[in-house]
């Protein structure tokens, strides 16, 4: 799971850096930054993050939110009942909070939505990591 986020956040860092430095004179909005992040990462999907996780796509479902869609490809017995949602959500929050690559999105108060499916495409769980959660 850690490899997944490190890989995504490195990509986001590069995208955000290019965007910020090339558009310094323009007002940067969270939605514009999200759209550019998606445009750059979309061609790479689906992308294996680690042996168990695949990033399938990214979406801009609503103002201020970037959504990541993941598949747990090797876990046939995974379901929302046997996942410690509290621990996973805290892991995601800490990862978002502590990654310098996400500084621009955090500064603009983006919401990060992480949605997970099993290898058969069945919805497992989803987390909304809001500024209120990662700014604690």
Beta strands, then each sheet from edge to edge (+ up, - down):
strand 1: 47-48
strand 2: 53-59
strand 3: 65-72
strand 4: 111-118
strand 5: 123-129
sheet 1: 1+ 2- 3+ 4+ 5-
end
